[in-house]
Amino acid sequence: MDTSVTELRDLIERYLSNQVSSYHLDRGELTIQVSCEHYFAACEVLRDEKTLFFEQLTDLCGVDYLDYGVADWSTKSATSRGFGRAVEKSQYKDHIWAEARFAVVAHLLSVRHNSRLRIRTFVSEKMPVVPSVTALWASANWFEREAFDLFGILFDGHPDLRRILTDYGFIGHPFRKDFPLSGNIEMRYDPVQGRVIYEPVSIEPRTLVPRVIRDDHRYQVKIYSDKDRHG
């Protein structure tokens, strides 16, 4: 573990020992996990404590761990059955996820100390609500709106929690793994009514069969003449 990361972990343990439930190091950056109840208080300490001083929130996102570790097809061997993505249920599972389904991950930056940190908290699937950190970092405003729009995670205390990417009247949350890839409704212009209308999606699910191209140079057999062999 890098010395600076070790020092950062020691500082966090000093100030947040009763709030951090786990530490994880990935690609040289530290991730801490806290409960939803301690999320705002921990973020406040990370921002205000001078030895930490994470004055910038560079990103915040939602994560859906539904079927985490599950693939729609095996990629380690060839298959003659075709792809069943979005049609058949997943069959290959390399990891069993035992935590909650939804999480919020905030990426923090300390310019003063030249350090980065991720803080993660899990929320209930039935009531995915987490405290808003817009009072600590103004940049969280749009990031939290995006997580609400795409994942349906609610941020308690957000000053203006509206959809930010999907259309007015959109139903559902596109980044949930149980949301249909083709969506639920489609829109088109009706020349008779002279306006845009919304209708149930008309795209039918289909099985995608992989296409193998055999006519490129890797599969061609080159025939050499005696002149080519002997120059």
C-alpha positions as CSV (number, residue, x, y, z in Angstrom):
1,M,0.0,0.0,0.0
2,D,1.3,3.4,-0.9
3,T,2.6,5.6,2.0
4,S,0.2,8.4,1.3
5,V,-2.8,6.0,1.1
6,T,-1.6,4.4,4.4
7,E,-1.5,7.8,6.0
8,L,-4.9,8.7,4.7
9,R,-6.4,5.5,6.1
10,D,-4.8,6.2,9.5
11,L,-6.3,9.7,9.5
12,I,-9.7,8.4,8.6
13,E,-9.5,5.8,11.3
14,R,-8.6,8.5,13.8
15,Y,-11.6,10.7,13.0
16,L,-14.2,8.2,11.7
17,S,-13.3,4.9,13.5
18,N,-16.9,4.4,14.7
19,Q,-18.5,5.2,11.4
20,V,-16.4,3.4,8.7
21,S,-17.4,-0.2,8.3
22,S,-14.8,-1.3,5.8
23,Y,-11.8,-0.1,3.7
24,H,-10.9,-1.2,0.2
25,L,-7.9,-0.3,-1.9
26,D,-8.3,-0.4,-5.7
27,R,-5.9,1.1,-8.3
28,G,-4.1,3.0,-5.7
29,E,-7.2,4.8,-4.4
30,L,-9.0,4.2,-1.1
31,T,-12.7,3.5,-0.8
32,I,-14.4,3.6,2.6
33,Q,-17.9,2.3,3.3
34,V,-20.3,3.9,5.8
35,S,-23.9,3.3,6.8
36,C,-26.6,5.5,5.4
37,E,-27.1,6.9,8.9
38,H,-23.5,8.1,9.1
39,Y,-23.1,9.2,5.5
40,F,-23.7,12.9,5.9
41,A,-21.7,13.2,9.1
42,A,-18.8,11.3,7.7
43,C,-18.8,13.5,4.6
44,E,-18.9,16.6,6.8
45,V,-15.8,15.5,8.7
46,L,-14.0,14.6,5.4
47,R,-14.6,18.1,4.1
48,D,-14.0,20.2,7.3
49,E,-11.2,18.4,9.1
50,K,-8.0,20.3,8.1
51,T,-5.8,17.2,7.9
52,L,-8.2,15.6,5.4
53,F,-9.9,18.7,3.8
54,F,-11.7,17.1,0.8
55,E,-13.0,20.4,-0.5
56,Q,-14.2,19.1,-3.9
57,L,-16.7,16.5,-4.8
58,T,-15.7,15.5,-8.4
59,D,-18.4,12.9,-9.0
60,L,-21.3,11.1,-7.4
61,C,-23.2,8.2,-8.9
62,G,-25.6,5.4,-8.1
63,V,-24.8,1.7,-8.5
64,D,-27.2,-1.2,-9.0
65,Y,-25.8,-4.5,-7.8
66,L,-28.7,-6.6,-9.0
67,D,-27.2,-9.8,-10.5
68,Y,-23.7,-8.5,-9.8
69,G,-21.2,-11.0,-11.2
70,V,-23.8,-12.5,-13.5
71,A,-23.1,-12.6,-17.3
72,D,-25.7,-13.1,-20.0
73,W,-23.4,-15.5,-21.8
74,S,-20.1,-17.2,-21.2
75,T,-17.2,-15.3,-22.8
76,K,-14.5,-17.9,-22.0
77,S,-15.7,-20.4,-24.5
78,A,-17.4,-20.4,-27.9
79,T,-21.1,-21.1,-28.2
80,S,-23.3,-22.3,-31.0
81,R,-26.6,-21.3,-29.3
82,G,-26.4,-17.6,-30.0
83,F,-26.7,-14.8,-27.6
84,G,-29.7,-14.5,-25.3
85,R,-29.1,-11.0,-24.0
86,A,-32.3,-9.2,-22.9
87,V,-34.3,-12.3,-23.8
88,E,-33.2,-15.2,-21.7
89,K,-32.3,-15.0,-18.0
90,S,-28.7,-14.9,-17.1
91,Q,-27.0,-18.3,-16.6
92,Y,-23.4,-17.6,-15.7
93,K,-22.7,-16.4,-12.2
94,D,-19.1,-15.9,-11.0
95,H,-19.9,-14.0,-7.7
96,I,-22.7,-14.1,-5.1
97,W,-23.6,-10.6,-3.9
98,A,-24.8,-10.5,-0.3
99,E,-25.0,-6.7,0.2
100,A,-27.9,-4.4,-0.5
101,R,-28.9,-3.8,-4.1
102,F,-28.4,0.0,-4.4
103,A,-25.4,2.1,-3.4
104,V,-24.3,5.7,-3.7
105,V,-20.6,6.4,-4.4
106,A,-19.1,9.8,-4.0
107,H,-15.6,10.7,-5.3
108,L,-13.7,13.3,-3.3
109,L,-10.6,15.3,-4.0
110,S,-8.3,17.2,-1.7
111,V,-6.3,19.7,-3.7
112,R,-4.4,20.9,-0.6
113,H,-3.2,17.4,0.3
114,N,-3.2,16.0,-3.3
115,S,-5.3,12.9,-2.3
116,R,-8.5,11.2,-3.6
117,L,-11.1,9.2,-1.8
118,R,-14.3,7.3,-2.5
119,I,-17.0,7.0,0.0
120,R,-19.8,4.4,-0.5
121,T,-23.1,3.8,1.3
122,F,-25.8,1.3,0.6
123,V,-29.5,2.1,0.6
124,S,-32.6,0.0,1.0
125,E,-34.2,-1.4,-2.1
126,K,-37.7,-0.8,-0.9
127,M,-37.0,2.8,0.2
128,P,-33.8,4.0,-1.5
129,V,-33.2,7.2,0.4
130,V,-29.9,8.8,1.4
131,P,-29.1,12.2,2.8
132,S,-28.2,14.9,0.2
133,V,-24.7,16.4,0.4
134,T,-25.5,19.5,-1.6
135,A,-25.1,21.5,1.6
136,L,-21.5,20.4,1.7
137,W,-20.6,20.4,-2.0
138,A,-22.6,22.4,-4.5
139,S,-21.4,20.2,-7.3
140,A,-23.5,17.3,-5.8
141,N,-26.7,19.0,-7.0
142,W,-26.7,17.7,-10.6
143,F,-25.0,14.5,-9.7
144,E,-27.7,13.6,-7.3
145,R,-30.4,14.5,-9.8
146,E,-28.7,12.2,-12.3
147,A,-28.6,9.3,-9.7
148,F,-32.3,9.9,-8.9
149,D,-33.3,10.0,-12.6
150,L,-31.3,6.9,-13.7
151,F,-31.5,4.7,-10.5
152,G,-34.5,6.1,-8.6
153,I,-32.4,6.9,-5.5
154,L,-33.9,9.7,-3.4
155,F,-31.7,12.3,-1.8
156,D,-33.3,13.7,1.4
157,G,-32.7,17.5,1.7
158,H,-32.0,18.1,-2.0
159,P,-33.2,21.6,-3.0
160,D,-34.6,20.6,-6.4
161,L,-34.7,16.8,-7.0
162,R,-36.0,16.6,-10.6
163,R,-35.2,14.4,-13.5
164,I,-32.2,15.7,-15.5
165,L,-31.7,13.4,-18.5
166,T,-35.0,11.7,-19.4
167,D,-38.0,13.3,-20.9
168,Y,-41.0,14.9,-19.1
169,G,-43.4,12.2,-18.0
170,F,-40.8,9.4,-18.3
171,I,-41.8,6.3,-16.4
172,G,-39.1,4.2,-14.7
173,H,-35.4,4.5,-14.2
174,P,-33.2,3.5,-17.1
175,F,-30.1,2.3,-15.3
176,R,-31.9,-0.2,-13.1
177,K,-30.9,-3.7,-14.3
178,D,-34.5,-4.8,-14.3
179,F,-35.5,-1.9,-16.7
180,P,-36.2,-3.3,-20.2
181,L,-33.5,-2.4,-22.7
182,S,-36.2,-1.3,-25.2
183,G,-38.0,0.8,-22.7
184,N,-41.7,0.9,-21.9
185,I,-43.0,3.6,-24.3
186,E,-42.0,5.2,-27.6
187,M,-42.8,8.5,-29.1
188,R,-43.5,9.6,-32.7
189,Y,-45.0,12.5,-34.6
190,D,-48.6,11.9,-35.6
191,P,-49.4,14.0,-38.8
192,V,-53.1,13.5,-38.3
193,Q,-53.1,14.9,-34.7
194,G,-50.3,17.3,-35.5
195,R,-48.4,16.5,-32.3
196,V,-46.0,14.0,-30.7
197,I,-47.8,11.1,-29.2
198,Y,-46.6,8.4,-26.8
199,E,-47.4,4.7,-27.4
200,P,-46.3,1.3,-25.8
201,V,-43.0,0.2,-27.3
202,S,-43.4,-1.9,-30.4
203,I,-39.9,-3.4,-30.5
204,E,-40.1,-7.2,-30.1
205,P,-37.3,-8.9,-28.2
206,R,-35.1,-11.1,-30.3
207,T,-32.1,-13.4,-29.9
208,L,-28.9,-12.0,-31.3
209,V,-26.8,-14.6,-33.1
210,P,-23.1,-13.8,-33.4
211,R,-21.7,-13.4,-36.8
212,V,-18.2,-14.9,-37.5
213,I,-16.4,-13.4,-40.4
214,R,-14.1,-16.0,-42.1
215,D,-12.9,-14.0,-45.1
216,D,-10.3,-11.8,-43.6
217,H,-6.6,-12.4,-43.8
218,R,-6.4,-14.4,-40.6
219,Y,-8.5,-17.3,-42.1
220,Q,-7.1,-17.2,-45.7
221,V,-4.7,-19.9,-46.8
222,K,-1.9,-18.5,-48.8
223,I,-0.7,-20.7,-51.6
224,Y,3.0,-20.2,-52.4
225,S,4.5,-21.1,-55.8
226,D,7.9,-22.7,-56.2
227,K,9.2,-19.3,-57.3
228,D,7.9,-17.7,-54.0
229,R,9.6,-20.4,-51.9
230,H,12.9,-20.3,-53.6
231,G,13.0,-16.6,-54.6
